[in-house]
Amino acid sequence: MKKDRIELLIQILKSNHGYLTGKELGNLLNVSDRTIRNYVNDINRKAGKDIILSDLRLGYKIGSEYAEEAKSDIPQTSEERVNYLINELLKDHRGINLTFLQEQLFVSSYVIDNDIGVLRRKLKKYTNLKLVNAKNHLYLEGSEASKRQLYKEMLLLEINNSFINLDKIADVFSEFDFYYVKDEFIKILEEANYQLKKDSLVTLLIHISVSVHRSITIKKYVREERTGDQTIEWFIANKFLTKVENQFNIGFEADEAERLADLLRINQKYREKSFGDVSFEGLVNEIIQMVMDKFGIDLSVDDDFKYGLTVHLQGLYNRAMTKMDYDDYFVNDLKKRYPFIFEMAIAVKQFIERKLEIEVANNETSFLALHFGAAYERINTANKMKAYVVLPYGESFCDMCTRKLQLVFGERMTISGQSSFFEERIVKEEKPDLLITTSELNHDLDIPTVIISVFVSSEDEAKVLQALNAVEKGKANALFTSQLLGLIQEQKFFYELEMDNPVHVIEYMCDRLIGYGEVNERFKAEVLQREEDSPTSFVYSFAIPHAMSSNAYASSLSVALLRNPIKWGEFDVKLVMLLALKEEDREIFELFFNWLAKIIMSADNFSRLLESKDFMEFISILKEGA
């Protein structure tokens, strides 16, 4: 538990740009500020340097140059020791000397025995693996295929949310040239004009790298003759593996080419628009309509999205039919940064299951979220803030100024109009969010005005950026105050609620809403089902249970501050917010989750929320942080 909290402390400090006080950190981790001080001292002592900076008045801040050095190399929790044991057993067929192990990990024989028991239970699902303890040595016996599967699970834990970071994956496979493997694989695919789905390359590279690693580890240098079905996939696999064998002086097992060929077939870029009786093009159109109905987001004109999702659904359907496991590398990162998109992906997953009458693995959710996230970004880009520019200069100077503004702020702002003079009527018709000028203007319009130089200096850029931030925050605050804040009522604010598990909390809060006549039993069932699909807890000690449909009789946001934190998914939760929406208010769903993404990134404000003593204080802090 201590180790978990230390890692979480590091994560919070790394994601925060400024200092956080010991009290704020203690609120987020459910410990005292004195404990935080002890954690910081432990981290700095083990690192041999002050990687976490401290200030008596400001609190704590992690030095950016030491962000990756903040983790201890010695496993301290049982889970970490078990993972360490697995890595060592997979690495060395001679086994582990248990006496030396105690000295390495600074633990007693009793602790080691307990960890071995945990490991035995963990290995039960691998029917071909057996843990053997003989002559004070621990061995792992079993088939190579089972060992590879176990190794792959360990690898996914290690690279965690670095799925798209090839440098991170290369660091894991430091015993061989990962980039040579990648380049040769891509080269052979291109020579064969063989196309993969866009999201499949890294998955295949990891599979290949595991194979290379295992071949190096078990020191298998005899190259066996490979045979298999003479398909294009088999020829690609055979040619590639031969290249790798010659480069690293290793030998793969005879069936390695067929394994890789199978993966290629599954991850090939499908060109057909249907599969059997399933029309994926039609399914995508139905999904787009469902998203429009449920979330108010129109993706019907985004051809890139429609094509990409069509291709992805073909692979998803194939994986569901073949019961193939598909690794999920970044679900936690997506859930934290883009909670609204993640909810959309959950709804789409459930929709696909109903329409195709198949079971879609939970780990497909984040890959669906990537498609919707990219499309949602394109929508937001199309809804940029508008600026009207007044420049009383010649054409060449005006063009130079506007080009510079578009170059610097093009992702957030578009210039909707431009003139060499100011006329209030014309500006009002344009309805800009911002007025940019090089001269003093006197007007009565409720539009922020920024005065810059025609050359747009760095000081001018700072002025425009500050104004854009202020406009954006003002819009968000107005929406928050008008639509979201009014949903929180004092009779649905539960202070120091005593519950021991998430189900009891959800049932208690839903039952109160049922008593007020605002929801029914179906709503409660949907909230519990959504929780079962994927826990709605987040890193900063809070959870947001909700139903996937807008079937409440009245919209509300219930709040519970728990007397004692409870385990909710991966996190200890102290604050619970239950969202209920009626059909007319479905657009609030997007507003709520966008607001949520914003407050997650503000650890200090969220820490104060957790300290609230009553309803009025909670509302006051919400208003300040909006």
N, C-alpha and C positions, 0 to 999 in steps of 0.2 A: 504493500500500500504506500509506504514511504517513497519507494522508487517511482511508482506511478505518479505520485504527486510532484516529485522532483522533475520528471519529464514534462508534466503538464505545466509546471512553473516556467520551465525553459521555453515551452511552446508559446505561452502567453507573452512572455517578455520579448521573444523573437518577433511576434506579430504586432507588438505595440511600438510605436515610434518614439515615445517619450518615457518619462519615469512613471512608475506606479508605486504607491505607498504600500508599506507592509500590511496595513489594514485592508486596502483594496484587494491585494493579492490573497490575503487570508479569507476574505469573503468569497472569492472565486474558487478557492481550493478547500473551503470548509475547515480551515485551521486558524490558529491564532497568529498574530503578527510576529510573536516571538518564535514560533515554529518556522515561519518564513525566513526569519533572520538565521536560524540554525541551518535551514536548507541551503541558503546562499553561502554560508560559511563552509558547509560540506562540499558544495560544488567547487568553490574557489580553492579549497585545500587540496582536493583530489586532482584538480587541474594544475596545481602548482603556480597559479597566477590568478589575478582578479579578472575573471572573464565576465562576472556580473558586477557592475559598478553600483556603489551605494552612496546615498546622500542623506544626511540626517533629516533634512527638511523635505526633500523631493521623493525619496524612496529608492527604488531599484531600477536599473536599466542594464540590458545586456550589451556588451561591446560587440559591434557588428563583425569585427575581425575574428571574434572568438565564438561566433554563434554555433559552429559545428563542433567545437571542442568541449561543449558544455555537458556532454554525456559521459558517464562513467564507463570504463572498459570492462569492469568486473560485473558479471551478472549478479543481481542482488535479490530479485524476487524468484519465487519457485518457477514461474512461467519462463523467465529469462534463463534460469539454470537448465530447465528441461530443453529449451531450444538450443542452448549451448551444447548439451549432451548429444542431441541429434546431429548437429553439425560435425562434432568430433567423431561420432560413430560412422557417419557417412564418409568422412575424410580418410579414416585409418581403419583398415580391415583387421589390424592387430589388436584392436580393442582399446579400452581406456583403463589405465591403472587407477583404481579407486582411491588409494592412499595419496597418490600425487594429485588427484582431483581435489581432495579436501584442502590440500595446501594451496592449490591454485585459486580456489574460490573462497578460501578463508571461512569454511563452514565445517560443522561436525559431521561425523559418520551418520548420526541420526537424521540430519537434514538431507544428506545424500540419499539415504535409504528411502526417505519420504518422496524425494524427487524421482527416484527410479520407479516408485509405485505410480506416480502421476504419469510418467512416460509410458509405462506398460498399458495404462488405460487409454492413453492417446493413440497407441499403436494398434488398438483392437480392430479399427476399421481396415487396417492393412492385413488381410488374411494371410499373405505370404511373407510377412515379416515377424521375426521372433527375437525377443530380447533375452540374451543368455548371460548369466552371472557365474563365472567359473574362475577359481584361483585368484580372487580379488581383482579380476578384470571383467569389464562389461563389453559384450559383443552384440552386433546387430547382424542377424542371419536372415536371408530371404532372397527373393528374386530381384534381378536388376531393375525390372520394370517398376516394382513396388518401391524400390529405393529412389528411383527417379521421381516418382510421384511425390514421395515424402520430401525430397530435396526441393522440388518445385514449390511446394507449399512454404518451405522455409525461405526460399528466395523471394516469394511475394511479400512475406513479412518484412524482409530486409529492404527491398526497394520501395515498399509502402506506396506513397503517392507520387512516385517518380516514373510513372509508366512512360511518359513521353520524353523523359530526360535520358537520352542514350548515354551520356557521360556517366550518369549514376549507375546504369546497368553495366557499363564497361568497368567501373570500379569494382563491382561485385565479382566480375570474371577477370580478375587481374592476372591470372596465371597464363593467359593467352591473349593474342591480339584480337579483341572483339571487333575492331573496325575492319580488319581484313575479312573476317567472317561476314560482316554486314555487306561490304562492298562486293565481294565475290558472289554472294547470294543474289543481290540486286542485279549484278551484271549478267548472271546466267538466266535470270527471269526475263530480262530485257532481250537477250539473244533469242530466247524461245518465244518472244512476244506473248508472254504469259502474264495476265493481269490479275492482281490480288485486290480484294476490297481494301479501301483506304485505311480501315482500322485494324488490319490483320498483320501488317508487316512486323510490328514489334512483338506481337504474340509468337509468331513463327521464329523470330530471332532469339527469343528467350528459350523456346523449345530446343533450337539448335545449340545454343550456348550451354544448356544443361547437358546435352548429349556430349559435347566436346569436353566439358568439365568432368563428367563421369568417366569418359574414356581416358583422360589424363590421370584422374584419381586412382582408377583401378589398374593403371599402367598396362593397358591392353594395346600392344603394338602389332599383333598379327592381323593383317587385313584379310577378312574372309570374303570369298566370292559371293556376290549378291545376285539374287534372282528375284523376279517378281513379274507382275502383269506388265506387258510392254505398253504402258500408257505414257502420255506426255509428262504426267506428274512423276512417274517412276524414272524416266530418263533425266528429268531436271534434278531430282533428288540424288540419283546415282552419280551424275556428273559433278554436282556440288560436293558431295561427301568425299569423292575421290580427290578433289582439289584440296579439301581441308585435311585429309589424311596425309597427303604429300607435304603440305605446308608445316604441319605440327608433328609429323612422324608418329601418328597414332593409328589405331585401327578401330573401326566401328563394328558393332555386332551385325550379323548378316541381315537381320530384319529391320535395321535402322532406316534403310531407304524406303521400305514400304510404309513405315510409320510416318516419315516425312511426307511421302506421296499422299497418304490419307489426309494429313493436315492441309496440304495444298488444295486438294479437291474440296474440302469443306470451306476453305477460305478464298476460293476463286471468286473473281468478280462475275456474278451472274449477269447474263445479258437478256435473258427472257423476262417478261413482265408477269408471268404466271408460273405456278408450280402445281401440277395436277389440277385440282378443282379450285385452287386459290388464286385470285387475281390480286397481286400486291399493289398494282396501280389503283385498283378500286378500293383496297383496304386503306391506302394512304389518304385517299379523298374522304373516306369515312372518318378517319382519325382527325383530319383537319377540321371537319365539321364538328366533331365531338369537342375538340379543343376550343373552337369558337363558341359553342354552346355553354361549355363549362367555365372557361376562363376568359372569354371575351377577346381572344387573341386570333387575328385573322392571318393565316399563313398560306392562303389559297393562291396568291400571286407569286410566291417564292419558288421558282422552278428549281433552283439549286437544292433547296430543302426537300422538295418532293422527289427529285431524282435520288438524292443521297439516302433518304429514308426508305425508298422502294428497294434499293440495293441492300440496305442493312436488314430489312425485314426478311428478305430471302435467306440470308445467313441465319437470322434468329429462328426462322421456321425450321430450317435444316438442323440446327443445333437442338431444338426442342424435339424433333422427330427422332434424332439419333441419341438423345439423352447425353449430349456431349457437354462437358463442363467448360465454361468460358470464364476466364479469370478476370476479376474486377480489381483494378489497381488504384482507382482514385475516387471511390464512392464517398469517403469522408470529406475529401476536399470539395467535391461538387456540392455536397449537402450543406457544408458550412458557408461556402461563398455564394451559392446560387440556390437558396432554399425554394424559391418559387418554381424554378426550372425543374428541380428535383421532384417537387409535388406533381408537376405536369407529367413528368416521365412515369411516376407511379400510376397516375390515372391512365396513361396510354398503355402501360403494361397490362393493367386489369382489363382494359377495353379489348386488347389483342387476345387475351385469354378467353374472353366471352365470345368474340367473333369467330375465332378459329377453333375453339374448343380444345385448346392445348394448355399445358402447364409451362409457363415461361419462368425460367430461373430468376431469382431475385437479383443475381449479379448482372443481369442484362440492363438493369435500371439506369446505371450511370452511362452506358453507351447510348441509350435512347436520349438521355439528358444532353449529351454532346450535340446531337442533331438539333434539338429544340433550343438549346442555348445559343448556338450559332445563328439560327433563324431569328431568335428574339433580339440578339445583338444587332442584326441587320435592320430590324424594325425600329429599335431605339436610335440607330444611326440616322434613319430616315426622319426621325422626329427631333432633329437637332434644334437648339435654341436659335432664334432669328435675331440678327442685328441689322439696324439701319445705319448707314454711314453718311455723314455730312462732311464733304471735303471741298473747301473753296479754293481749289488749285487747278492747274492745267491737267489735261487728260493723262499725260505720262506720269506725273506725280501721284495722281489718284490711283492709277492702275498699280503702281509700285506699292502703294500703301495697302490696297485691298488684297493684292497677291500675298503680301507678307502676313496679313491677318488670317487669310485662308490657310496659308502654309502652317502657321503656328497653331491655330485653333480649329482647323477644318474638321476634326473628329467630333467637336462639341457644338460648333456654331456655323451657320451659313449666313451669308450676307444677302438679305432678302430685298434690299433696295439701296440705292446710292444716289446722292444729289450734291450739287455744288452750293445749294442753299437750303435753308430750313423752312418748311411749310407745314404747320401743325396738322392741317387737314389730310395731307398726303401721308404723313407719318402715322396718323391714327388709322388710316385705311390699311396700312401694311401690318399693323398690330405686332410690332417687334418686341422682343423681350429686353433688348438693350439698344441704346442709342450711342454711337461712337462718333466723335467729332474732334477736329483739331482746333476749334475755336469755342469760346464761351457762348453758351446758348441759354436764353431765358425762355422757359416754356412752362405750361401748367400740366403737362402730361405726366401720368403716373408711370414713368418709364425711367429706369436707372440710366444715367448719362455718364460716359467716361470721356475725358479729354486726353488726347494723346498727341504725339508729334507725328508729322507726316512720314518720318523714317522708322517709326515703330521700334523704339529702343527697348532694351531689356526692362527698363523701368515701366515703359508703356505696357509691355507684355504682362508684367505683374499686376498692373491696374486692371487690365481686361480680364485676366484670370480671376482676380479677386471679385470682380463684378459678376462674372459667370457663376462662380461658386455661390455668391449671395443670392442670385436669381434662382438657382437650382434649389438651394436650401429653403428659400421663401416659398417656392412652389410646393416642395415636399411638406413643409410645415403647415401650409394652408390645407393641403389634402389630409394630412394627419389629423389636424384639429377638427376639420369639418366632417370627416368620415370615420376615422378610427377611434379617436379619443372618446367620442360620444357613446361608443359601444360598451365602455367599461362603467358599470354601476356599482355603487357601494354594497348593495345587498348580495352581489355576486363576487365580492372580494373576501377571501377566506384567509385570515391571518393565523399563523402558527397552527396550521392544520396537521393533525397527527395521523399519518398513514404509513403502512409498511411496504407497499409495493405499487407499481404504476396502475395496475388494474383497479385496485381499491380507490386510488385518487380519481381516476377517470369515472368510475361508477358513482362516486360521491358527487363530483361536480355535475355530471350529467343528470343525476337524480334531482339536484336542486333546480336545474333548468326545466326538467319535466314537471316539477312541482309548480313552477311559475307559468306553465303552459306554453313555453317557448320552443320546446322540442318534444319528440316522442321517443319511444323505445327503439325505433328503427335508427334514429340518429345515434343513440348510444352504441348500438351494435356496429354501426359503420365506423365510429371512432375507434372502437376496440379492434375492428378488422384492420383499419389503417395502421394501427400501432403494431399489429402482428406482422404486417407486410414489411415494415421497416420502422424501428423506434424513432420517435420524433424528438429525441434528446440531443442537446448540443453541448459543446465543450465548456461553456460558462455556467454550468449548474442549472440549466433550465430545460423545459420541454414544452412543446406546442401541440398537444393532441388536437385532432380535428377530423371531420368527416370529409370524404372526397366529393360529396354532392352538396348542393345548396338547398337542403330540404328542411331547414329550421322554419318555425312559424314566425320567429322574431330574431333579428341579428343581435349578437352579443359577444363580448370577450370577457370570459370569467377568469379570475386570477386567484391563485392559491400560493401563499408563502408557507412552506412546510416548516414545522418545528425542528425536525431533524432531516438531513438529506437522505434520499433513498436511491438505490441502484436502479437506473433507468437505461436500458441498453448498455452502452459503453461508459456512461458517465453517471456521477453522483448528482442528483437533481434537487434543487432547493426551491425553485420557482416554476410554477406551471401556469400556462396560459391556454385556455380552451376556447377555440374559435368556433362559433356557430353562425351560419349565414343563411338568409332566405334568398330565394331566386333573384329578386330585384336588386340585391346588393352583391351579386357575385363578383363585380369588379373590385370589391374591397379585398378579395382574396389576393390579388396581385399586389395591391397597395400594402397589405399586411406583411407579405413575405419580402417585399423590397425594403420595407422599414426594418424588418427583422435582420436582413443581411447587413444593414447599416449599423444597427446597435451591436451586432456581434463583433464588429470591428472597433468598438469603443469600450475597452475593458473597464476604464475608470467610471463611466456612466453606468455601466451594467452592475458594477460592484455596489454602487450607491442604491440601485434598485433592490438588490438583495438585502440591504440594510433597512428598508422601509419598515416603519413601525405601525403605520395605519394607511387607510385608503387615501387620504388627502396628501400625505407625504409621497406615496407611490405616484399619484397623478402629477404632482408638482415636479418630480424628477423626470417623469416621462416627457413633460412639456419642455423642460430644459434641454433634454437630449434629442428632441425631435428634429 
